[in-house]
């Protein structure tokens, strides 16, 4: 049981909430019938929280010298990531709930029960302020109920207050069909509200260590078939327009008036920076050009997306997006050639933020994935990604730690997928690729595998010394055996610049004898220091 919500708990909440949303993604998509049937709220919430988790993974350890507490910094990163990655009406509103939550407790010495209640109230206010025409029976009603119950608990016991809020949210969700006729006709509850309940249950799980099995209320009747992809708003409008905007607050007030006159489902939310901040704009219109021109008049719009509802299939996946690129950090001529053959822009090892940013901009693409291939380069890649956002380029960093993981990630790229989905697939492929490095010890040291002396052969798996040997070939074969003992179908071998002739051939022959059904690919990598890099997929 946790009595405070610290930075580590925020990270776990984000990860647990994302995992829970993925489990319930299909269910939430099927609930989404307000005010006409569609099926994308679950997907939008998953993509929004994925962006929040990426922001935490990139920046959680870079606490500013002054300003918010560690938990406040983590919550603000989570909210900022959600804002920049928000998809659809539900994602934008969730980002504002998180922003209000973060703003309330960022400076609090500790987040206990009463602080949680205040944070939920602040999140509620931010969510209502984000919507031009609030409608009850939606996620707004659900978050308001959670905040009211948390305040009513009047306790500093954090798990107790979180549990009360989650239960109240679930009860409010069950009542949403009574407030919205569209939900009542379909016999379902509000999709965005269901997503928020999943997140609150995840918070309770993080605080108590116990998972709450709280299924959505059972539909009373079969829902009608989906006909258009639309989360909110009248079917009078044919297009969904969404973009990020760098603008001053006073200009955004005029933007809201202009867009409100053009359509409905208007949501304009900012990151809270003054005097100029980043705003996420979402609206349904018939005149796309006028909506974009209103954004230009207010500031600098970028990451503009336009969806024509009539063209959307049942699947939540959108059309392929042109103008994508990959930037990969590589040390070794052979490795660089492999990445170049995959169509990636290659940056030499140990780059600066400016060098990575220059590489991203040189691609000319609006959406770029960066593969750092080294733990020490991840922070540099994250900084370059933040700078690229200011130039209107959407950059996602897949935290690869070895070139073999980057090869696995590039192998699953699919231009027919939406960029966000493609990044997720690449990250999953990289994470599923275990990696090892074999090198010679340069000095005496005590490792988890025992003491080593200069000249010993070290085999590191996932950055940790697992084997110490005296013969290079034997140690390489032994580490492959150890890794394949945990499962694997394909082995990738990258020979270093100092690898003796025949090293990869010897390892390949060993695998053929011991693991006859495992596929082996060997390439000259040309990397320094490591005679062999190993990847197991």
C-alpha positions as CSV (number, residue, x, y, z in Angstrom):
1,X,0.0,0.0,0.0
2,X,1.3,3.4,-0.9
3,X,0.5,6.4,1.2
4,X,1.8,9.0,-1.3
5,X,1.9,9.3,-5.1
6,X,5.6,9.7,-5.8
7,X,7.3,9.9,-9.2
8,X,7.9,6.2,-9.4
9,X,4.2,5.6,-8.8
10,X,3.3,8.1,-11.5
11,X,5.4,6.1,-14.0
12,X,3.7,2.8,-12.9
13,X,0.3,4.4,-13.1
14,X,0.9,5.5,-16.7
15,X,2.3,2.1,-17.7
16,X,-0.5,0.2,-15.9
17,X,-3.1,2.5,-17.3
18,X,-1.8,2.0,-20.8
19,X,-1.8,-1.7,-20.4
20,X,-5.3,-1.7,-19.1
21,X,-6.5,0.5,-21.9
22,X,-5.0,-1.9,-24.4
23,X,-6.8,-4.8,-22.8
24,X,-10.1,-2.9,-23.0
25,X,-9.4,-1.1,-26.3
26,X,-11.8,-3.2,-28.4
27,X,-14.5,-3.1,-25.8
28,X,-14.3,0.7,-25.6
29,X,-14.3,1.1,-29.3
30,X,-17.5,-0.9,-29.4
31,X,-19.1,1.4,-26.8
32,X,-18.5,4.5,-28.8
33,X,-22.0,5.5,-30.2
34,X,-22.4,9.1,-29.1
35,X,-24.2,10.7,-30.9
36,X,-23.9,8.5,-34.0
37,X,-22.1,5.1,-34.1
38,X,-18.4,4.9,-34.5
39,X,-15.5,2.8,-33.1
40,X,-12.3,4.7,-32.3
41,X,-12.4,6.1,-28.7
42,X,-10.5,3.1,-27.3
43,X,-7.9,3.4,-29.9
44,X,-7.5,7.2,-29.5
45,X,-7.1,6.8,-25.7
46,X,-4.4,4.1,-26.2
47,X,-2.5,6.3,-28.6
48,X,-2.8,9.4,-26.3
49,X,-1.5,7.5,-23.3
50,X,1.2,5.9,-25.4
51,X,2.5,9.4,-26.1
52,X,2.3,10.2,-22.4
53,X,4.4,7.1,-21.5
54,X,6.9,8.0,-24.2
55,X,7.3,11.5,-22.6
56,X,7.9,9.9,-19.2
57,X,10.4,7.4,-20.6
58,X,12.3,10.1,-22.3
59,X,12.5,12.8,-19.6
60,X,11.5,11.4,-16.1
61,X,15.1,11.6,-14.8
62,X,15.7,15.2,-16.0
63,X,14.2,17.1,-13.0
64,X,14.7,20.8,-13.4
65,X,16.9,22.6,-10.9
66,X,13.9,24.6,-9.7
67,X,10.2,24.4,-10.0
68,X,8.0,21.4,-9.4
69,X,8.6,18.4,-7.2
70,X,9.7,15.1,-8.7
71,X,6.1,13.8,-8.7
72,X,4.9,17.1,-10.1
73,X,7.5,17.0,-12.9
74,X,6.5,13.4,-13.8
75,X,2.8,14.3,-13.9
76,X,3.5,17.4,-16.1
77,X,5.5,15.2,-18.5
78,X,2.7,12.7,-18.6
79,X,0.2,15.5,-19.3
80,X,2.4,17.2,-21.9
81,X,3.0,13.9,-23.7
82,X,-0.8,13.2,-23.7
83,X,-1.4,16.7,-25.1
84,X,1.1,16.4,-27.9
85,X,-0.1,12.8,-28.8
86,X,-3.8,13.4,-28.2
87,X,-6.1,11.8,-30.7
88,X,-9.7,12.7,-31.1
89,X,-12.0,14.4,-28.7
90,X,-11.5,11.8,-26.0
91,X,-7.7,12.0,-26.1
92,X,-7.7,15.8,-25.9
93,X,-10.1,15.8,-22.9
94,X,-8.0,13.2,-21.2
95,X,-4.9,15.3,-21.7
96,X,-6.6,18.2,-19.9
97,X,-7.7,16.0,-17.0
98,X,-4.1,15.0,-16.6
99,X,-2.9,18.7,-17.0
100,X,-5.3,19.9,-14.3
101,X,-4.3,17.0,-12.1
102,X,-0.6,17.9,-12.5
103,X,-1.0,21.7,-12.1
104,X,-2.8,21.2,-8.8
105,X,-0.2,18.9,-7.0
106,X,3.0,19.9,-8.8
107,X,4.1,22.0,-5.8
108,X,2.6,19.9,-3.1
109,X,5.3,18.2,-0.8
110,X,3.3,15.0,-1.0
111,X,0.2,13.7,-2.7
112,X,-2.1,12.0,-0.2
113,X,-5.9,11.6,-0.1
114,X,-6.9,15.3,0.1
115,X,-4.3,16.3,-2.5
116,X,-5.7,13.6,-4.8
117,X,-9.2,15.0,-4.3
118,X,-8.0,18.5,-5.2
119,X,-6.2,17.2,-8.2
120,X,-9.3,15.5,-9.5
121,X,-11.3,18.7,-9.0
122,X,-8.7,20.6,-10.9
123,X,-8.7,18.0,-13.7
124,X,-12.5,18.3,-13.9
125,X,-12.3,22.1,-14.2
126,X,-9.7,21.8,-17.0
127,X,-11.8,19.2,-18.9
128,X,-15.0,21.3,-18.8
129,X,-13.0,24.4,-19.8
130,X,-11.6,22.6,-22.8
131,X,-15.0,21.9,-24.3
132,X,-16.9,24.7,-26.0
133,X,-20.3,23.1,-25.3
134,X,-20.0,20.6,-22.4
135,X,-22.5,17.7,-22.5
136,X,-23.5,15.7,-19.5
137,X,-23.5,11.9,-19.7
138,X,-19.9,11.9,-21.1
139,X,-16.5,11.6,-19.6
140,X,-17.0,15.1,-18.1
141,X,-19.8,13.7,-15.9
142,X,-17.7,10.8,-14.9
143,X,-14.6,12.8,-13.8
144,X,-16.8,15.3,-12.0
145,X,-18.4,12.4,-10.0
146,X,-15.0,11.0,-9.1
147,X,-13.8,14.4,-7.9
148,X,-17.0,15.0,-5.8
149,X,-16.6,11.6,-4.1
150,X,-13.0,12.1,-3.4
151,X,-13.7,15.4,-1.8
152,X,-16.6,13.9,0.2
153,X,-14.2,11.2,1.6
154,X,-12.4,14.0,3.4
155,X,-9.4,11.8,4.2
156,X,-5.6,11.8,3.8
157,X,-5.6,8.1,3.2
158,X,-4.6,7.9,-0.5
159,X,-5.7,4.4,-1.3
160,X,-9.0,5.0,0.4
161,X,-9.7,8.2,-1.5
162,X,-8.6,6.7,-4.8
163,X,-10.9,3.7,-4.3
164,X,-13.9,6.0,-3.5
165,X,-13.2,8.1,-6.6
166,X,-13.0,5.0,-8.8
167,X,-16.2,3.5,-7.5
168,X,-18.0,6.8,-7.9
169,X,-16.8,7.1,-11.5
170,X,-18.1,3.6,-12.3
171,X,-21.5,4.5,-10.8
172,X,-21.6,7.7,-12.8
173,X,-20.7,5.8,-15.9
174,X,-23.6,3.4,-15.4
175,X,-25.9,6.4,-15.3
176,X,-24.7,8.0,-18.5
177,X,-27.5,6.3,-20.6
178,X,-30.0,8.1,-18.5
179,X,-28.4,11.4,-19.6
180,X,-27.8,10.8,-23.3
181,X,-30.6,9.3,-25.4
182,X,-28.1,8.0,-28.0
183,X,-26.6,5.8,-25.3
184,X,-29.9,4.7,-24.0
185,X,-31.0,3.6,-27.5
186,X,-27.9,1.6,-28.0
187,X,-27.9,0.2,-24.5
188,X,-24.3,1.2,-23.7
189,X,-22.4,3.6,-21.5
190,X,-20.2,6.5,-22.6
191,X,-16.9,5.3,-24.2
192,X,-14.7,8.1,-23.0
193,X,-16.1,7.7,-19.5
194,X,-15.3,4.0,-19.6
195,X,-11.8,4.8,-20.5
196,X,-11.4,7.2,-17.6
197,X,-12.8,4.4,-15.2
198,X,-10.1,2.1,-16.6
199,X,-7.4,4.6,-15.7
200,X,-8.8,5.3,-12.2
201,X,-8.9,1.5,-11.6
202,X,-5.3,1.3,-12.7
203,X,-4.4,4.0,-10.2
204,X,-6.1,2.0,-7.4
205,X,-4.1,-1.0,-8.5
206,X,-0.8,0.9,-8.3
207,X,-1.6,2.2,-4.8
208,X,-2.9,-1.1,-3.4
209,X,-1.3,-3.8,-5.4
210,X,-4.7,-5.3,-6.1
211,X,-6.4,-5.3,-9.5
212,X,-10.0,-4.3,-9.5
213,X,-12.2,-6.4,-11.8
214,X,-14.8,-3.8,-12.8
215,X,-16.3,-4.6,-16.2
216,X,-18.4,-2.1,-18.1
217,X,-22.2,-2.3,-17.6
218,X,-23.7,-4.9,-19.9
219,X,-25.5,-3.5,-22.9
220,X,-29.2,-4.0,-22.7
221,X,-29.6,-4.5,-26.5
222,X,-27.4,-4.9,-29.5
223,X,-25.9,-1.7,-30.7
224,X,-26.5,-0.5,-34.3
225,X,-23.9,-1.1,-36.9
226,X,-21.2,1.6,-37.3
227,X,-21.7,3.9,-40.2
228,X,-19.2,6.7,-39.7
229,X,-16.1,7.3,-37.6
230,X,-17.1,10.1,-35.2
231,X,-16.7,10.5,-31.5
232,X,-18.9,13.5,-30.9
233,X,-20.9,16.1,-32.7
234,X,-23.7,16.3,-35.3
235,X,-23.5,14.4,-38.5
236,X,-24.1,17.8,-40.2
237,X,-20.3,18.2,-40.5
238,X,-18.3,16.0,-42.8
239,X,-14.7,16.5,-41.7
240,X,-12.6,16.2,-38.5
241,X,-9.7,18.7,-38.4
242,X,-7.0,18.5,-35.7
243,X,-3.7,20.3,-35.4
244,X,-1.1,21.6,-32.9
245,X,-0.7,25.3,-32.7
246,X,2.0,27.5,-31.3
247,X,0.2,30.8,-30.4
248,X,-0.4,33.4,-27.7
249,X,-3.4,33.0,-25.4
250,X,-5.2,36.2,-26.7
251,X,-5.0,34.9,-30.3
252,X,-6.5,31.6,-29.3
253,X,-9.6,33.3,-27.9
254,X,-10.3,34.6,-31.4
255,X,-9.6,31.2,-32.9
256,X,-12.2,29.6,-30.6
257,X,-14.8,32.1,-31.8
258,X,-13.9,31.5,-35.4
259,X,-14.0,27.7,-35.2
260,X,-17.2,27.7,-33.1
261,X,-18.9,29.5,-36.0
262,X,-17.6,27.0,-38.5
263,X,-18.6,23.7,-36.8
264,X,-19.0,21.7,-33.6
265,X,-17.1,19.3,-31.3
266,X,-14.7,22.2,-30.8
267,X,-11.9,21.5,-28.2
268,X,-8.9,23.9,-27.9
269,X,-6.5,23.0,-25.1
270,X,-3.1,24.3,-24.2
271,X,0.0,23.3,-22.2
272,X,-0.2,26.2,-19.8
273,X,2.9,28.0,-20.9
274,X,2.9,31.8,-21.0
275,X,2.8,34.0,-23.0
276,X,3.0,31.6,-25.9
277,X,2.3,27.9,-25.6
278,X,1.3,24.9,-27.6
279,X,-2.4,24.2,-28.2
280,X,-4.2,21.1,-29.4
281,X,-7.1,22.1,-31.7
282,X,-9.9,19.7,-32.6
283,X,-13.1,20.6,-34.5
284,X,-15.7,19.1,-36.9
285,X,-16.4,21.3,-40.0
286,X,-17.4,21.3,-43.6
287,X,-15.0,24.0,-44.7
288,X,-11.5,22.5,-43.9
289,X,-9.7,25.4,-45.5
290,X,-11.4,28.0,-43.3
291,X,-10.5,26.0,-40.2
292,X,-6.9,25.8,-41.1
293,X,-6.8,29.5,-42.1
294,X,-8.2,30.4,-38.7
295,X,-5.3,28.5,-37.2
296,X,-2.8,30.4,-39.4
297,X,-4.4,33.7,-38.3
298,X,-3.9,32.7,-34.7
299,X,-0.3,31.4,-34.8
300,X,1.7,28.5,-36.4
301,X,-0.3,25.4,-37.0
302,X,1.4,22.1,-37.6
303,X,0.8,18.3,-37.5
304,X,-2.5,19.1,-39.4
305,X,-4.7,16.1,-39.9
306,X,-8.0,16.0,-41.8
307,X,-10.4,13.1,-41.7
308,X,-13.4,12.7,-43.9
309,X,-15.9,10.7,-42.0
310,X,-17.6,9.1,-45.0
311,X,-14.2,7.6,-46.1
312,X,-13.5,5.9,-42.8
313,X,-13.7,2.1,-42.6
314,X,-14.9,0.1,-39.6
315,X,-11.3,-0.4,-38.6
316,X,-9.9,2.4,-36.4
317,X,-6.7,2.5,-38.5
318,X,-6.5,5.6,-40.6
319,X,-5.0,6.0,-44.1
320,X,-1.2,5.8,-44.7
321,X,0.6,9.0,-44.1
322,X,3.3,10.1,-46.5
323,X,6.5,11.8,-45.6
324,X,8.0,9.4,-43.0
325,X,11.7,8.7,-42.3
326,X,13.9,6.9,-39.9
327,X,17.1,8.3,-38.4
328,X,19.5,5.7,-36.9
329,X,22.7,6.1,-34.9
330,X,25.4,3.7,-36.0
331,X,29.0,3.0,-35.1
332,X,30.7,0.8,-37.8
333,X,30.7,0.9,-41.6
334,X,28.9,-2.4,-42.0
335,X,26.2,-1.5,-39.6
336,X,25.7,1.8,-41.3
337,X,25.4,0.1,-44.7
338,X,22.7,-2.2,-43.3
339,X,20.6,0.7,-42.0
340,X,21.1,2.6,-45.2
341,X,19.8,-0.4,-47.2
342,X,16.7,-0.2,-45.0
343,X,16.2,3.4,-46.2
344,X,17.3,5.0,-42.9
345,X,19.4,8.2,-42.5
346,X,22.5,7.2,-40.6
347,X,24.2,9.4,-38.0
348,X,27.7,8.4,-36.7
349,X,28.0,7.2,-33.1
350,X,27.9,9.6,-30.1
351,X,26.2,12.5,-31.9
352,X,25.2,15.8,-30.4
353,X,21.7,17.0,-30.1
354,X,22.3,19.4,-33.0
355,X,23.7,16.7,-35.2
356,X,20.7,14.5,-34.6
357,X,18.3,17.4,-35.2
358,X,20.1,18.3,-38.4
359,X,19.7,14.6,-39.5
360,X,16.0,14.7,-38.7
361,X,15.5,17.9,-40.6
362,X,17.6,16.7,-43.6
363,X,15.1,13.9,-44.2
364,X,12.4,16.5,-45.3
365,X,9.8,14.2,-43.6
366,X,7.0,15.4,-41.3
367,X,7.2,12.3,-39.2
368,X,10.5,10.7,-38.1
369,X,11.4,7.8,-35.9
370,X,14.8,8.0,-34.2
371,X,16.7,4.8,-33.1
372,X,19.6,5.8,-30.8
373,X,21.1,2.2,-30.3
374,X,22.9,3.2,-27.1
375,X,21.6,4.0,-23.7
376,X,23.8,7.1,-23.5
377,X,22.4,8.4,-26.8
378,X,18.7,8.1,-25.7
379,X,18.7,11.4,-23.8
380,X,20.3,13.2,-26.8
381,X,17.7,11.7,-29.1
382,X,14.9,12.9,-26.8
383,X,16.3,16.4,-26.7
384,X,16.5,16.4,-30.5
385,X,13.0,15.2,-30.7
386,X,11.8,18.1,-28.5
387,X,13.6,20.6,-30.6
388,X,12.2,19.0,-33.8
389,X,8.7,19.5,-32.5
390,X,9.3,23.3,-32.5
391,X,10.1,23.0,-36.2
392,X,6.8,21.2,-36.9
393,X,8.3,17.8,-37.2
394,X,6.8,14.9,-35.2
395,X,9.6,12.7,-33.9
396,X,9.2,9.5,-31.9
397,X,12.2,7.9,-30.2
398,X,12.2,4.1,-30.0
399,X,14.7,3.4,-27.2
400,X,16.8,0.8,-28.9
401,X,20.0,-0.1,-27.0
402,X,21.8,-2.1,-29.7
403,X,22.0,-2.1,-33.5
404,X,20.4,-5.5,-33.6
405,X,17.3,-4.1,-31.9
406,X,17.2,-1.3,-34.5
407,X,17.4,-3.9,-37.3
408,X,14.4,-5.7,-35.8
409,X,12.4,-2.5,-35.5
410,X,13.1,-1.4,-39.1
411,X,12.1,-4.8,-40.4
412,X,8.5,-4.3,-39.2
413,X,8.0,-0.8,-40.7
414,X,4.7,-0.6,-42.7
415,X,3.9,2.5,-44.6
416,X,0.2,1.4,-44.7
417,X,-0.1,1.8,-41.0
418,X,-0.7,5.1,-39.2
419,X,2.6,6.6,-38.0
420,X,1.7,6.2,-34.3
421,X,0.8,2.5,-34.8
422,X,4.0,2.0,-36.8
423,X,6.1,3.4,-34.0
424,X,4.4,1.1,-31.5
425,X,5.0,-1.9,-33.7
426,X,8.7,-0.9,-34.0
427,X,9.1,-0.5,-30.3
428,X,7.5,-3.8,-29.6
429,X,9.8,-5.5,-32.2
430,X,12.8,-3.9,-30.6
431,X,11.8,-4.9,-27.1
432,X,11.3,-8.5,-28.2
433,X,14.8,-8.6,-29.6
434,X,17.3,-9.6,-26.8
435,X,20.8,-8.5,-27.4
436,X,24.4,-9.4,-26.3
437,X,27.8,-7.9,-26.7
438,X,31.1,-9.8,-26.6
439,X,34.3,-7.9,-25.8
440,X,37.7,-8.2,-24.0
441,X,38.1,-6.8,-20.5
442,X,40.4,-3.8,-20.3
443,X,41.0,-3.9,-16.6
444,X,40.4,-5.9,-13.4
445,X,36.8,-5.7,-12.1
446,X,34.3,-7.5,-10.0
447,X,31.2,-8.4,-12.1
448,X,28.0,-10.3,-11.3
449,X,29.5,-13.2,-13.1
450,X,32.7,-13.0,-10.9
451,X,36.0,-11.3,-11.1
452,X,37.7,-10.6,-14.5
453,X,41.2,-9.7,-15.5
454,X,42.5,-7.7,-18.5
455,X,42.2,-9.7,-21.6
456,X,39.4,-12.0,-20.4
457,X,36.5,-12.4,-22.8
458,X,33.2,-10.9,-21.4
459,X,29.8,-11.7,-22.7
460,X,27.2,-9.0,-21.7
461,X,23.5,-9.8,-22.1
462,X,21.2,-6.7,-22.0
463,X,24.2,-4.7,-20.6
464,X,25.0,-7.1,-17.7
465,X,28.1,-9.5,-17.7
466,X,26.8,-13.1,-17.9
467,X,29.9,-15.0,-18.9
468,X,33.6,-14.7,-18.5
469,X,35.9,-16.8,-20.7
470,X,39.3,-17.1,-22.1
471,X,38.5,-18.1,-25.7
472,X,36.5,-15.7,-27.9
473,X,34.8,-18.3,-30.1
474,X,33.8,-20.5,-27.2
475,X,32.4,-17.6,-25.2
476,X,30.4,-16.3,-28.2
477,X,28.9,-19.8,-28.7
478,X,28.2,-20.1,-25.0
479,X,26.3,-16.8,-24.8
480,X,24.2,-17.7,-27.9
481,X,23.3,-21.0,-26.2
482,X,22.4,-19.2,-23.0
483,X,20.1,-16.8,-24.8
484,X,18.5,-19.4,-27.0
485,X,17.8,-21.4,-23.9
486,X,15.1,-18.8,-23.2
487,X,13.6,-19.3,-26.6
488,X,14.2,-17.7,-30.0
489,X,13.7,-18.4,-33.7
490,X,16.3,-16.1,-35.4
491,X,19.9,-15.1,-34.5
492,X,21.6,-12.0,-35.9
493,X,25.4,-11.8,-35.7
494,X,27.3,-8.6,-36.4
495,X,31.1,-9.1,-36.6
496,X,33.3,-6.2,-35.3
497,X,36.2,-4.6,-37.0
498,X,38.6,-6.6,-34.8
499,X,36.8,-9.9,-35.1
500,X,39.1,-12.8,-36.2
501,X,38.4,-14.4,-39.6
502,X,35.8,-17.1,-39.4
503,X,34.2,-16.0,-36.0
504,X,30.7,-15.7,-37.3
505,X,31.1,-18.9,-39.4
506,X,32.1,-20.8,-36.3
507,X,29.1,-19.5,-34.3
508,X,26.8,-20.2,-37.2
509,X,28.0,-23.8,-37.4
510,X,27.6,-24.2,-33.6
511,X,24.0,-23.0,-33.8
512,X,23.3,-25.4,-36.7
513,X,24.5,-28.3,-34.6
514,X,22.8,-27.4,-31.3
515,X,19.7,-25.5,-32.5
516,X,18.9,-26.9,-36.0
517,X,15.6,-25.1,-36.3
518,X,17.0,-21.6,-35.6
519,X,17.7,-19.3,-38.5
520,X,21.0,-17.4,-38.4
521,X,22.0,-14.2,-40.3
522,X,25.6,-12.9,-40.1
523,X,26.9,-9.6,-41.4
524,X,30.2,-7.6,-41.2
525,X,29.2,-4.8,-38.7
526,X,32.6,-3.1,-38.4
527,X,31.9,-1.8,-34.9
528,X,34.9,-1.1,-32.6
529,X,35.5,-2.7,-29.2
530,X,33.0,-5.5,-29.7
531,X,34.1,-8.4,-31.9
532,X,30.5,-9.7,-31.9
533,X,27.0,-8.3,-31.4
534,X,24.2,-10.8,-31.0
535,X,20.5,-10.4,-31.5
536,X,17.9,-13.1,-30.6
537,X,14.3,-12.8,-31.9
